[in-house]
């Protein structure tokens, strides 16, 4: 179970669930980076979302969360190869209902 991994790192149960959702949302940037990044040069890859943790990780290209930190490190390395840059902008939660619904279809914390 993924929450056991977060708890092993000393994260309480309620924070582990929040961390997992943020990692999922930050992982979308990795999918864009590795999916379309090969075809783009000197581009800005924009991620629109309502998760402030994931947004901060993408914009700072680092994270305190171990998993997200590795994902952001891999993205930064890939961006550097093609001159790309990743950015994240906040949107209203009400405008993000489809993405939120899809991200909760298979909750990793159960």
C-alpha positions as MATLAB code, in Angstrom:
seq = 'XXXXXXXXXXXXXXXXXXXXXXXXXXXXXXXXXXXXXXXXXXXXXXXXXXXXXXXXXXXXXXXXXXXXXXXXXXXXXXXXXXXXXXXXXXXXXXXXXXXXXXXXXXXXXX';
ca = [
       0.000    0.000    0.000;
       1.357    3.435   -0.920;
       0.386    5.042    2.384;
       2.636    2.554    4.196;
       5.544    3.912    2.194;
       4.701    7.485    3.196;
       4.250    6.431    6.839;
       7.648    4.701    6.738;
       9.115    8.106    5.863;
       7.443    9.509    8.981;
       4.453   11.150    7.303;
       1.115   10.937    9.206;
      -1.825    9.150    7.553;
      -3.822   12.286    6.694;
      -0.756   13.967    5.123;
       0.067   10.790    3.197;
      -3.254   10.966    1.351;
      -2.728   14.630    0.488;
       0.805   13.827   -0.666;
      -0.382   11.048   -2.943;
      -2.919   13.270   -4.702;
      -0.290   15.972   -5.214;
       2.184   13.413   -6.614;
      -0.456   12.204   -9.072;
      -1.099   15.754  -10.214;
       2.624   16.529  -10.533;
       3.096   13.285  -12.472;
       0.959   14.779  -15.244;
       3.887   17.087  -15.986;
       6.182   14.077  -16.287;
       3.779   12.502  -18.777;
       3.763   15.687  -20.852;
       7.536   16.021  -20.590;
       8.277   12.498  -21.730;
       5.333   12.238  -24.127;
       5.621   15.488  -26.063;
       8.990   16.791  -24.899;
      10.848   14.976  -27.674;
       8.883   16.853  -30.316;
       9.255   20.339  -28.823;
      12.277   22.587  -28.501;
      12.514   25.856  -26.575;
       8.905   25.514  -25.450;
       7.040   26.128  -22.212;
       5.098   23.080  -21.054;
       2.103   24.457  -19.150;
       0.220   22.476  -16.507;
      -3.111   23.918  -15.308;
      -4.281   22.563  -11.958;
      -5.813   23.333   -8.579;
      -3.242   21.577   -6.372;
      -0.929   24.118   -4.746;
       1.630   21.481   -3.670;
       2.080   20.107   -7.170;
       2.087   23.610   -8.632;
       4.897   24.653   -6.288;
       6.933   21.527   -7.089;
       6.660   22.134  -10.834;
       7.494   25.832  -10.657;
      10.444   25.332   -8.267;
      11.526   22.095  -10.010;
      12.027   20.487   -6.606;
       9.939   18.999   -3.821;
      10.290   17.957   -0.206;
       8.281   14.857   -1.010;
      10.796   12.172   -2.049;
       8.778   10.747   -4.949;
       7.799   14.131   -6.364;
      11.397   15.297   -6.005;
      12.611   12.439   -8.180;
       9.898   13.117  -10.765;
      10.768   16.825  -10.892;
      14.492   16.046  -11.154;
      13.828   13.763  -14.119;
      11.630   16.418  -15.755;
      14.249   19.150  -15.280;
      16.896   16.939  -16.844;
      14.684   16.232  -19.840;
      13.714   19.910  -20.235;
      17.379   20.877  -20.290;
      18.117   18.537  -23.179;
      15.674   20.325  -25.509;
      15.665   23.833  -24.049;
      12.136   23.411  -22.676;
      10.716   24.760  -19.439;
       7.860   23.579  -17.215;
       5.352   25.958  -15.657;
       2.214   25.443  -13.624;
      -0.679   27.859  -13.231;
      -3.548   27.680  -10.791;
      -7.124   27.284  -11.917;
     -10.295   27.355   -9.882;
     -11.245   24.021   -8.317;
     -14.741   24.315   -9.826;
     -13.154   24.416  -13.296;
     -11.123   21.292  -12.567;
     -13.928   18.863  -11.700;
     -13.296   16.436  -14.576;
      -9.599   16.021  -13.736;
     -10.361   15.692  -10.029;
     -12.991   13.036  -10.686;
     -10.642   11.047  -12.904;
      -7.776   11.260  -10.397;
      -9.983    9.717   -7.715;
     -11.241    6.740   -9.745;
      -8.403    4.538   -8.483;
      -7.376    5.907   -5.087;
      -3.936    4.631   -4.143;
      -4.510    5.041   -0.426;
      -7.066    2.225   -0.117;
];
